[in-house]
Amino acid sequence: MDFVQSIKQAFKVVELNDHAIRKVAKDQSATWPAIIIVIVASFCGAFGSILFPIKYGPVIYRPTFLEAVGHAIVAVFLFLIIVYLLHLVANHLFQARGDYLSLLRVIGHGYIIGVLSLLPVLSILVLIWGLVLLVRILKDVKRLKAEQAIIAVVLVGMVIFVFLAIFQDLNADNLYGALYLVPH
């Protein structure tokens, strides 16, 4: 599958197209395009906070360029870890079948929706639809029941939340860069 075809498939995955999800899962040539999509979407999210700083009252969160690059790199690694944890939970807790790379390919293609995070105001929609995508992809690729897929997503979400809380990455300053006060 060439990259242009991968982008077309990615939009079909976001639309929850069963055929596209199965096709991407089986297509070994779709692995690198999935990783490229994840990298691009991660950089969009990171640079969105530079272009459109997040403002809460008198406080603005805006990362430096290097912090944004660092956030994007961390986001890619975090993505890979989350997919691996979903794979482990599905296979070991629910005796699902399927390999890690099949799951990575489909979730990676679905991650094209992360490009919308270039506009931070859309990040909540990306998060919500991303959760819907994860549940649907786990159902289709790992053949889980809806309840099992939801439990897997919640469990992995809790593990990641605790991990990030321990390492202080839930601190808004760490997520969005340096803290600046806006003069009134």
HELIX and SHEET records of a PDB file:
HELIX    1   1 PHE A    3  VAL A   14  1                                  12    
HELIX    2   2 ASP A   18  LYS A   26  1                                   9    
HELIX    3   3 GLN A   28  ALA A   30  5                                   3    
HELIX    4   4 THR A   31  LEU A   51  1                                  21    
HELIX    5   5 PHE A   65  LEU A   88  1                                  24    
HELIX    6   6 VAL A   89  LEU A   93  3                                   5    
HELIX    7   7 TYR A  100  GLY A  110  1                                  11    
HELIX    8   8 TYR A  111  LEU A  118  5                                   8    
HELIX    9   9 PRO A  120  LEU A  122  5                                   3    
HELIX   10  10 SER A  123  VAL A  141  1                                  19    
HELIX   11  11 ALA A  146  ILE A  166  1                                  21    
HELIX   12  12 ALA A  172  TYR A  176  1                                   5    
SHEET    1   A 3 ILE A  54  TYR A  56  0                                        
SHEET    2   A 3 VAL A  59  ARG A  62 -1                                        
SHEET    3   A 3 ALA A 178  LEU A 181 -1                                        
END                                                                             
